[in-house]
Each structure stands twice: as structure tokens, then as C-alpha cells.
Amino acid sequence: MTTSTILITGGTGRTGRRVADRVAGHNPRITSRSGPTPFDWDDPDTWDAALDGCSAAYLCYSPDLALPGVDDIIKRFVSRAGALGVDRLVLLSGRGEDGARACEDIVLAATPTATVVRCSWFQENFSEHFLRGSVLAGRIAVPAGDVREPFVSLDDVADIAALALTSGGYDGQVLELTGPQSITFTEAADQLSRAIDRPISYESVDGETFVLEQVAAGVHPDEAGALAWLFDEVLDGRNVATTSTIEQVLGRPARSFADYARSAAAAGAWS
């Protein structure tokens, strides 16, 4: 399949830039709030210019699809996308989130060529997002208890999203992605310690303490609150099961957390 232009929402973000790199031969339109093509989910006046001339779009809503009212935004956006001729949608969704599931239903109903890429916590949260500072400080403090999570690689997610955007093989499907093994945050800290060759500890804290510490570290209060809500919402064991989707789609195993930690350390993620 050849697309005229592929809209990449959040195109400078962690998933968006990876997807954009992988569809570079398909004329990606990389958008962000302050980029050459401004796009803001909360400002419908920016939507038409971003969508104009596109036949496919990667939908990455930040901070999270499951937050109240996001389903209405997604419904309005996909309606506008359809009116402007966008017939292939790939939605990055959250695993185990009722609000995200409502957004999935909206996108899948909008066009028969839509695909949902559903996953939960990214490995790169420890190196490219809110937990990087914690790793650097040697203490990961989150409200997660001893729950296990099959952390998934953003590179695996982007590989699959790019395939869905540029081929017709996954129309109407929900692709649920996980890493190959569920591990606790204690185990994640241990693997990071070995990769970085310095001690990293894990401490389970309550949501209020987590927010206060994240804000003190420079995270915006709204984002810190949304993260605390997500910990409380989905880190209760509901997502502990792994899937084989990455291996089935890509023909290779999903990236393990240990491999991620070694590669990120070698690339200087925590230097």
C-alpha cells in the first residue's frame, strides 16, 4: 500500500518520532503543539491543516486515553478525519483501561481499515520519561507494590504501528503488545542496577507521596496526578499476562527488559 501522506500526531514524542522514522518513505507529516504543522488535541482549529491531504494517521493521545472526556475528543477527531478523506487510522491505546477501550471502539467503528495497538507500561519510561531521574538518583519510588508488569519496548511498538500504517494486513484488529516476561519493579531495579553497574533501589510509596516527589523533580502537577491515577487504575495485576503478538507480527521475540536496560546503558541513557 502507498499512502499520500501519513499524519503522525505527537510526532516529536517517544512513540511518534519512532513511528515517523519507520514510515519515512511514506511522506510522514510530523506534528506537535509548536512544530511547523501545529497540532493540539485540545484545539480543533489545528486539526484540518494537520489532516489535509493525509490518507492515514497515527493517533497518540497524551497524557492518556483513559482520562475523562478523551473519548469525546477522539470521536470528534476521527469524524473530522473521515470527512477529510483519512481512511486508515492506527490508535496507540492503553491495556486494561476502560476509558481507552471506549476510544478503541470509536476508532474501530470509524473505518474498517483502523488498527488498535494496545499496550501498557513502556520500558523506556525508565530512560526517556518520568522515571529517568529516579534511576539517576538510584531510587525508584512509585505506588506499585509487588505487582508484575510485562514492560514493552517502544521500538517493538513502533515497528508494529508502522506496519499497520503502511500495509493492509491488520485492518480491524486489536494488537495487544507486551514484553516477553512480567517482572516486578524490584526486579526491574535489579536489572537496571546490573546494566548500569551501580545500585538502584525500589520503594513502593502511596499516590500522594509519588505526586509530591514527581512535582519536586520537575514533573508538571497535572502529569504527576495523571500518572498516579494510572498506577492506581491499572497496576493491580490485571495486565500481568503476556502475549505473543510481537513475535507473531514481527517474526522475532519481543525485547526483554534486561536487553533494553543493557542497550540503554550502553547508549548513555543514564550517563
Stockholm file with secondary structure:
# STOCKHOLM 1.0

chainA/1-271         MTTSTILITGGTGRTGRRVADRVAGHNPRITSRSGPTPFDWDDPDTWDAALDGCSAAYLCYSPDLALPGVDDIIKRFVSRAGALGVDRLVLLSGRGEDGARACEDIVLAATPTATVVRCSWFQENFSEHFLRGSVLAGRIAVPAGDVREPFVSLDDVADIAALALTSGGYDGQVLELTGPQSITFTEAADQLSRAIDRPISYESVDGETFVLEQVAAGVHPDEAGALAWLFDEVLDGRNVATTSTIEQVLGRPARSFADYARSAAAAGAWS
#=GR chainA/1-271 SS CCCSCEEETTTTSHHHHHHHHHTGGGCEEECBSSSSSBCCTTCGGGHHHHHTTCSEEEECCSSCTTSTTHHHHHHHHHHHHHHTTCCEEEEEEETTCHHHHHHHHHHHHHCTTCEEEEECCBGGGGTTSTTHHHHHHTEEEESCTTCEECCBCHHHHHHHHHHHHHCSTTTTCEEECCCSSCEEHHHHHHHHHHHHTSCCEEEECCHHHHHHHHHHTTCCHHHHHHHHHHHHHHCSSTTCCCCCHHHHHHSSCCCCHHHHHHHHHHTTTTC
#=GC SS_cons         CCCSCEEETTTTSHHHHHHHHHTGGGCEEECBSSSSSBCCTTCGGGHHHHHTTCSEEEECCSSCTTSTTHHHHHHHHHHHHHHTTCCEEEEEEETTCHHHHHHHHHHHHHCTTCEEEEECCBGGGGTTSTTHHHHHHTEEEESCTTCEECCBCHHHHHHHHHHHHHCSTTTTCEEECCCSSCEEHHHHHHHHHHHHTSCCEEEECCHHHHHHHHHHTTCCHHHHHHHHHHHHHHCSSTTCCCCCHHHHHHSSCCCCHHHHHHHHHHTTTTC
//
